[in-house]
């Protein structure tokens, strides 16, 4: 019988395929990757794997977690990250303190912090047992300290359940969080907290195609304190605020696109400033193509309310909004300049208070091409003297016979009801299309209201009939 050779001997002649490959031992080859089981992790959901997990991450490499249930308290990662086998890899924390479960610092083995050492977290399930197990703390915290930024970290296909804050990042730039599921968080689904004076305009992060679900009424889906944010394609269900943008120092660019948000008790999308925010103006906020279903007793479906500075260059376009409350405006815009509101469908279902409110401190706005329907108050209240609303134009014609004598002239009339009511009495323009010989002279509009008017025709002839056209221009409801 041939005796089996030990692994090192077996691998002494290992050579990778391809031109230029060199010979390596199997031992050397296997050190390319680190498994948490190389350090004694069991993954049976019973044994405490904290020490083994921490030892594996002390190598500074990305650590592979084969399928299993790894029981632990908390761990700290300087570089590298975690890769699992989707929901077959479960990380179960027993921690009951306010500590963060996984903390990433972004430093190399000598303790030197390097910006570009981004983390990789992919394909695993992180959880605590119940929503009451921890009063605060994050599932994954990316925190390079106060004197460094963290660049290019990536979180994908990660499920985090029952942790007060699913992911917390600070001083982060070019981070991407995508295709994750965050369930039953009590504070934040994602909190990107960029608030260090050393980095005035950090951000440029992507939050893409994630799902947020909480049954906690005080929870916020995404809180973003920075600029350069791309918040795209997320589903946010229940909570206090769906997307809360509150820059403290950053100065430009947030894109909120193609998200689906419902069931928030204050606002679905909010842009506001907090105490301590710098007075530097923020520019370029685009809210486009979102589906919003709100019933907030306070706040609005979309609430733009900066107080520390004026927001410049705001676009709210092509959103579908249903808003069911008689206590607040569906869209509320304040302290903003260079503002466009167009292509939106806003529906109140006969219980909504108002579709769009524009405050007097808004300037250089334009409102056009929207459908704002079924609100108990006016669909639009525009208190800005420099915000232009697109006019509603309606046309029609009637044949009017003049029979009532007024001196040498004869007058007839017809009552017109507008196909679509205006917000207030519109301007009426009239024109007579005279039949040759019938003596049609002019038209006159009177008794003009938001719903119609009386259209008079003046003629030289008793019984003269002419086709009289009208054009009404006014603000839409």
Phi, psi and omega per residue, in radians:
X1 nan 2.364 3.114
X2 -1.408 2.225 3.131
X3 -1.308 2.423 3.100
X4 -1.173 2.445 3.115
X5 -1.468 2.607 3.082
X6 -1.193 2.814 -2.978
X7 -1.097 -0.675 -3.128
X8 -1.109 -0.736 3.109
X9 -1.136 -0.746 -3.132
X10 -1.033 -0.627 -3.052
X11 -1.654 0.123 -3.041
X12 -1.110 -0.402 -3.127
X13 -1.915 0.402 -3.094
X14 -1.159 2.287 3.080
X15 -2.403 2.211 3.097
X16 -1.217 2.557 3.096
X17 -1.222 2.619 3.100
X18 2.064 2.567 3.141
X19 -1.092 2.349 3.106
X20 1.560 -0.031 3.128
X21 -1.171 2.546 3.117
X22 -1.942 2.862 -3.123
X23 -1.468 2.373 3.113
X24 -2.382 2.798 3.038
X25 -1.443 2.796 3.088
X26 -1.107 -0.658 3.126
X27 -1.053 -0.778 3.120
X28 -1.129 -0.714 3.138
X29 -1.103 -0.758 -3.077
X30 -1.199 -0.377 3.117
X31 -1.298 -0.118 3.087
X32 -1.083 -0.561 -3.122
X33 -2.151 2.664 -3.138
X34 -2.117 2.234 3.008
X35 -1.841 2.495 3.102
X36 -1.054 -0.421 -3.137
X37 -1.333 -0.289 3.028
X38 -1.097 -0.355 -3.088
X39 -1.943 0.269 2.986
X40 1.696 0.129 3.074
X41 -1.120 2.447 -3.095
X42 -1.680 -0.849 3.108
X43 1.283 0.562 3.132
X44 -1.823 0.063 -3.140
X45 1.365 0.014 -3.127
X46 -2.023 -0.923 -3.130
X47 -1.161 2.546 3.070
X48 -1.453 1.924 -3.046
X49 -1.683 0.191 -3.049
X50 -0.990 -0.873 -3.076
X51 -1.101 -0.722 3.141
X52 -1.163 -0.714 3.123
X53 -1.112 -0.792 -3.136
X54 -1.111 -0.714 3.117
X55 -1.089 -0.695 3.115
X56 -1.099 -0.731 -3.112
X57 -1.326 -0.332 3.061
X58 -1.155 -0.239 3.066
X59 -1.241 -0.323 -3.125
X60 1.446 0.067 -3.109
X61 -1.756 2.909 2.950
X62 -1.189 2.237 -3.060
X63 -1.831 2.293 3.100
X64 -1.561 2.302 3.068
X65 -1.969 1.811 3.064
X66 -1.090 2.887 -3.112
X67 -0.994 2.462 -3.069
X68 2.751 3.102 -3.134
X69 -2.086 1.932 -3.006
X70 -1.798 1.965 -3.128
X71 -1.529 2.252 -3.109
X72 -2.731 3.046 3.050
X73 -1.803 -1.413 3.089
X74 -2.457 2.717 3.068
X75 -2.439 2.745 3.075
X76 -2.128 2.349 -3.102
X77 -2.107 2.192 3.114
X78 -1.492 -0.842 3.038
X79 -2.460 2.924 3.129
X80 1.686 -2.274 -3.122
X81 2.752 -2.740 -3.071
X82 -2.325 2.305 2.990
X83 -2.232 2.205 3.134
X84 -2.075 -2.752 3.124
X85 -2.101 0.991 3.136
X86 1.046 -2.488 -3.061
X87 -1.283 -0.061 3.016
X88 -1.293 -0.282 3.069
X89 -1.804 1.927 -3.080
X90 -2.010 2.198 3.050
X91 -1.883 1.907 -3.055
X92 -1.800 1.960 3.126
X93 -1.663 2.392 3.088
X94 -1.742 0.095 -3.055
X95 -1.138 2.351 3.117
X96 -2.059 0.128 3.133
X97 -1.548 -2.973 3.075
X98 -1.633 0.234 -3.128
X99 -1.244 2.759 3.004
X100 -1.423 2.515 -3.056
X101 -1.277 -0.858 3.136
X102 -2.190 2.057 3.139
X103 -1.953 2.200 3.106
X104 -1.927 2.148 -3.070
X105 -1.800 -0.358 3.104
X106 1.300 0.513 3.108
X107 -1.961 2.611 3.135
X108 -1.411 -3.066 -3.003
X109 -1.147 -0.344 3.122
X110 -1.608 -0.004 -3.129
X111 1.586 -0.008 3.128
X112 -1.329 2.220 3.114
X113 -1.502 2.247 -3.124
X114 -2.191 2.203 -3.040
X115 -0.957 -0.759 -2.966
X116 -1.392 0.027 3.132
X117 -1.407 1.335 -3.125
X118 -1.373 2.570 3.134
X119 -1.408 2.762 2.973
X120 -2.200 2.071 3.031
X121 -2.192 2.079 -2.996
X122 -2.633 2.386 2.878
X123 1.106 1.006 2.994
X124 -2.710 3.008 -3.061
X125 -2.138 2.069 -3.109
X126 -2.007 2.330 -3.081
X127 -2.750 2.817 2.818
X128 -2.021 2.940 -2.922
X129 -1.209 -0.780 -3.083
X130 -2.398 2.866 -3.132
X131 -1.241 -0.281 3.141
X132 -1.702 0.008 -3.087
X133 -1.140 -0.644 -3.123
X134 -2.207 2.355 3.117
X135 -1.412 -0.492 3.093
X136 -2.792 3.136 -3.075
X137 1.936 2.723 -3.080
X138 -1.856 2.698 3.000
X139 -1.249 -0.931 3.053
X140 -2.173 2.184 3.095
X141 -2.070 2.115 3.077
X142 -1.835 1.874 -2.951
X143 -2.472 1.686 -3.126
X144 -1.450 0.119 -3.101
X145 1.656 -2.994 -3.035
X146 -1.670 -0.116 -3.082
X147 -1.993 0.126 -3.139
X148 -2.444 2.747 2.956
X149 -1.818 2.773 3.018
X150 -1.965 2.163 -3.099
X151 -1.872 2.585 2.835
X152 1.096 0.370 3.013
X153 -1.164 2.615 -3.114
X154 -2.345 2.299 3.053
X155 -2.185 2.145 -3.108
X156 -2.557 2.515 3.090
X157 0.902 0.795 3.100
X158 -1.997 2.318 3.028
X159 -1.819 2.274 3.092
X160 -2.237 2.208 -2.999
X161 -2.279 2.371 2.998
X162 1.255 0.118 3.137
X163 -1.603 2.356 -3.067
X164 -0.885 -0.838 3.005
X165 -2.112 2.144 -3.065
X166 -1.187 -0.965 3.130
X167 -2.333 2.307 3.074
X168 -2.194 2.225 3.068
X169 -2.221 2.582 3.051
X170 -2.396 2.517 -3.121
X171 0.924 0.866 -3.057
X172 -1.970 2.485 3.051
X173 -2.421 2.552 3.093
X174 1.016 0.550 3.062
X175 -1.539 2.486 3.072
X176 -2.141 2.220 3.040
X177 -2.144 2.004 -3.038
X178 -2.539 2.676 3.014
X179 1.008 0.612 3.136
X180 -1.885 2.902 3.099
X181 -2.245 2.136 -3.120
X182 -2.060 2.057 -2.997
X183 -2.155 2.388 2.979
X184 1.013 0.688 2.979
X185 -1.371 2.557 -3.097
X186 -1.825 -0.286 3.136
X187 -2.004 -1.183 -3.111
X188 -2.449 2.488 2.930
X189 -1.286 -0.977 3.008
X190 -2.293 2.252 3.046
X191 -2.143 1.857 3.056
X192 -1.729 1.839 -2.935
X193 -1.921 1.435 -3.128
X194 -1.642 1.679 -3.036
X195 -2.542 1.130 3.033
X196 -2.311 2.255 -3.045
X197 -1.077 -0.444 -3.129
X198 -1.100 -0.496 -3.105
X199 -2.068 1.534 -2.982
X200 -1.138 -0.561 -3.013
X201 -2.332 0.761 3.127
X202 -1.284 2.784 -3.085
X203 2.592 -2.222 -3.108
X204 1.022 0.766 -3.106
X205 -1.857 2.702 3.129
X206 -2.038 2.221 3.042
X207 -2.082 1.831 -2.819
X208 -2.329 2.215 2.958
X209 1.030 0.655 3.059
X210 -1.723 2.805 3.078
X211 -2.058 2.277 -3.132
X212 -2.110 2.227 3.051
X213 -2.441 2.233 3.073
X214 -2.501 2.588 3.010
X215 -1.882 0.344 -3.135
X216 -1.771 2.049 -2.996
X217 -1.185 -0.214 -3.135
X218 -1.745 0.068 -3.040
X219 -1.470 2.588 3.082
X220 -1.989 2.259 -3.108
X221 -1.110 -1.077 -3.138
X222 -2.273 2.106 2.996
X223 -1.969 2.124 -3.016
X224 -2.187 1.942 3.123
X225 -1.855 1.418 -3.130
X226 3.071 -2.952 3.088
X227 -2.111 3.089 3.100
X228 1.164 0.405 -3.081
X229 -1.469 2.386 3.014
X230 -2.066 1.848 -3.096
X231 -1.983 1.754 -2.867
X232 -2.310 2.276 2.910
X233 1.227 0.416 -3.141
X234 -1.582 2.689 3.026
X235 -1.956 2.114 -3.093
X236 -2.196 2.081 -3.017
X237 -2.204 2.096 3.091
X238 1.304 2.808 3.115
X239 2.141 -2.939 -3.103
X240 -1.546 -0.917 3.112
X241 -2.389 2.359 -3.135
X242 -1.293 -1.076 3.122
X243 -2.200 2.073 -3.070
X244 -2.063 1.845 3.127
X245 -1.706 2.082 -3.089
X246 -2.474 1.232 -3.093
X247 -1.114 2.394 3.060
X248 -1.772 -0.629 -3.083
X249 -2.283 -0.536 -3.082
X250 -1.152 2.755 -2.938
X251 -2.136 -0.089 -3.067
X252 -2.837 2.648 2.836
X253 1.261 1.919 2.900
X254 -2.401 2.260 3.075
X255 -1.997 2.092 3.099
X256 -2.073 1.827 -2.936
X257 -2.384 2.389 2.943
X258 1.026 0.561 3.038
X259 -1.598 2.712 3.048
X260 -2.054 2.076 -3.002
X261 -2.303 2.303 3.121
X262 -2.663 2.777 2.977
X263 1.289 0.419 3.110
X264 -1.508 2.529 -3.083
X265 -1.546 -0.242 3.030
X266 -2.051 -1.335 -3.089
X267 -2.349 2.584 3.033
X268 -1.409 -0.770 3.049
X269 -2.312 2.231 3.140
X270 -2.335 2.352 2.952
X271 -2.037 2.017 -3.096
X272 -2.570 2.908 3.070
X273 -2.059 2.610 -3.088
X274 -1.902 2.971 3.093
X275 -1.001 2.331 3.139
X276 1.651 -0.053 -3.137
X277 -1.174 2.460 3.105
X278 -1.143 2.671 -3.082
X279 -1.408 -0.058 3.137
X280 -1.122 2.299 -3.096
X281 -1.152 2.589 3.065
X282 -1.803 2.499 -3.096
X283 -2.280 2.759 2.966
X284 1.137 1.363 2.990
X285 -2.041 2.162 3.139
X286 -2.104 2.174 3.099
X287 -2.094 1.835 -2.915
X288 -2.443 2.363 2.970
X289 1.168 0.471 3.120
X290 -1.616 2.692 3.027
X291 -1.918 2.115 -2.988
X292 -2.260 2.255 3.094
X293 -2.218 1.859 -3.022
X294 -2.190 2.633 3.055
X295 -2.445 0.500 -2.998
X296 -1.021 2.340 3.048
X297 -1.318 -0.384 3.066
X298 -2.427 2.764 -3.090
X299 1.436 -2.801 -3.078
X300 -2.588 2.902 3.029
X301 -1.062 -0.839 2.993
X302 -2.169 2.090 -3.071
X303 -2.143 1.994 3.113
X304 -1.932 1.880 -2.974
X305 -2.569 1.028 3.060
X306 -1.234 2.500 3.135
X307 -2.072 -0.499 -3.085
X308 -1.372 -0.342 -3.092
X309 -2.812 2.980 3.035
X310 -1.533 2.353 3.047
X311 -1.491 2.275 3.125
X312 -1.930 2.530 3.005
X313 1.111 1.255 3.104
X314 -1.911 2.267 3.054
X315 -2.142 2.167 3.013
X316 -2.091 1.885 -2.918
X317 -2.480 2.421 2.957
X318 0.998 0.621 3.031
X319 -1.659 2.652 3.018
X320 -1.929 2.060 -3.007
X321 -2.206 2.192 2.936
X322 -2.021 2.246 -2.998
X323 -2.403 1.990 -2.963
X324 -1.995 1.301 2.981
X325 -2.710 2.576 3.116
X326 -1.779 0.357 -3.077
X327 -1.978 -0.178 -3.033
X328 -2.610 2.873 3.084
X329 -1.445 2.482 3.107
X330 -1.090 -0.808 3.068
X331 -2.178 2.228 -3.056
X332 -2.241 2.027 -3.057
X333 -2.090 2.196 -3.133
X334 -2.408 2.736 3.004
X335 0.825 0.912 -3.041
X336 -2.370 2.547 3.064
X337 -2.273 2.620 -3.118
X338 1.055 1.285 -2.928
X339 -2.209 2.348 3.083
X340 -2.186 2.302 3.056
X341 -2.237 1.827 -3.060
X342 -2.587 2.682 3.027
X343 1.210 0.258 -3.105
X344 -1.605 2.588 2.961
X345 -1.915 2.043 -3.089
X346 -2.162 2.105 -3.021
X347 -2.199 2.295 -3.112
X348 -1.797 -0.174 3.111
X349 0.983 0.592 3.064
X350 1.184 0.083 3.044
X351 -2.131 -0.072 3.134
X352 -1.275 2.556 -3.088
X353 -1.323 -0.962 3.115
X354 -2.732 2.580 -3.114
X355 -1.334 -0.867 -3.095
X356 -2.428 2.250 3.034
X357 -2.048 2.222 3.086
X358 -2.049 2.059 -3.055
X359 -1.332 2.861 -3.096
X360 -1.188 -0.330 3.130
X361 -1.533 0.136 3.046
X362 -1.544 2.448 -3.135
X363 -2.381 2.708 3.047
X364 0.963 0.802 3.109
X365 -1.756 2.842 3.075
X366 -2.490 2.260 -3.104
X367 -2.123 2.063 -3.104
X368 -2.769 2.699 2.994
X369 1.160 0.490 -3.132
X370 -1.830 2.770 2.942
X371 -2.039 1.968 -3.102
X372 -2.124 1.943 -2.858
X373 -2.249 2.572 2.864
X374 1.062 0.914 3.013
X375 -1.944 2.537 -3.068
X376 -1.291 -0.537 3.000
X377 -1.733 -3.008 3.142
X378 -1.060 2.531 -3.138
X379 -1.111 -0.638 3.130
X380 -2.293 2.297 2.945
X381 -2.087 1.854 -3.075
X382 -1.859 1.807 3.130
X383 -1.660 0.104 -3.132
X384 -1.591 2.224 -3.118
X385 -1.341 -0.243 -3.123
X386 -1.978 0.158 3.067
X387 -1.705 2.182 -3.042
X388 -1.715 2.285 3.050
X389 -1.810 2.409 3.047
X390 -1.124 2.351 3.137
X391 -1.416 2.587 2.972
X392 -1.567 2.219 -3.138
X393 -2.038 2.247 3.085
X394 -2.271 2.541 -3.099
X395 -2.247 2.726 3.049
X396 -2.940 3.059 3.101
X397 -2.599 2.658 3.088
X398 -2.539 2.553 2.992
X399 -1.554 2.096 -3.071
X400 -2.046 2.292 3.118
X401 -1.759 2.184 3.129
X402 -1.572 2.180 -3.099
X403 -2.429 -0.428 -3.098
X404 -1.452 2.176 -3.048
X405 -1.372 2.348 2.991
X406 -2.325 1.490 -3.023
X407 1.146 -2.297 -3.137
X408 -1.399 -0.059 -3.098
X409 -1.847 2.818 3.110
X410 -2.238 2.475 -3.038
X411 -2.226 2.461 2.989
X412 -2.359 2.911 -3.134
X413 -2.640 2.862 3.007
X414 -2.507 2.526 3.096
X415 -1.560 2.238 -3.098
X416 -1.896 2.308 2.983
X417 -1.893 2.203 -3.122
X418 -1.172 2.408 3.074
X419 -0.993 -0.651 3.085
X420 -2.199 2.172 3.141
X421 -1.108 2.601 3.016
X422 -1.590 2.937 3.068
X423 -1.218 -0.648 3.097
X424 -2.544 3.071 -3.114
X425 -1.012 2.173 -3.109
X426 -1.478 3.079 2.998
X427 -1.545 2.330 -3.102
X428 -1.953 2.272 3.008
X429 -2.017 2.327 -3.117
X430 -2.139 2.735 -3.110
X431 -2.650 2.364 3.112
X432 -1.702 2.228 3.003
X433 -1.768 1.484 -2.966
X434 -1.193 2.450 2.950
X435 -1.446 2.281 -3.110
X436 -0.881 2.238 3.080
X437 1.572 -0.158 -3.087
X438 -1.614 -0.148 2.966
X439 1.384 0.355 3.116
X440 -1.029 2.312 -3.039
X441 -1.919 -1.022 -3.030
X442 -2.808 3.097 3.064
X443 -2.199 2.832 3.128
X444 -2.588 2.351 3.091
X445 -1.837 2.390 3.070
X446 -2.491 3.005 3.128
X447 0.929 0.705 -3.064
X448 -1.338 2.231 3.057
X449 -2.268 -3.101 3.125
X450 -1.193 -0.310 -3.048
X451 -1.916 -0.217 -3.130
X452 3.041 -3.003 -3.129
X453 -2.820 2.961 3.046
X454 -1.782 2.189 -3.025
X455 -1.867 1.944 -3.106
X456 -1.690 2.579 3.063
X457 -2.177 2.283 3.123
X458 -1.887 2.298 -3.041
X459 -2.442 2.666 3.042
X460 -1.333 -0.408 -2.967
X461 -1.895 2.422 3.004
X462 -1.199 2.160 -3.109
X463 1.478 0.087 3.102
X464 -1.195 2.319 -3.112
X465 -2.114 2.336 3.131
X466 -2.419 2.664 3.019
X467 -1.419 2.097 -3.084
X468 -2.012 2.170 -3.118
X469 -1.760 2.603 3.107
X470 -2.325 2.696 3.085
X471 -2.402 2.209 -3.120
X472 -2.010 2.279 3.117
X473 -2.210 2.177 3.131
X474 -2.878 -3.073 -3.123
X475 -1.446 2.416 3.116
X476 -1.217 2.749 3.132
X477 -1.129 nan nan
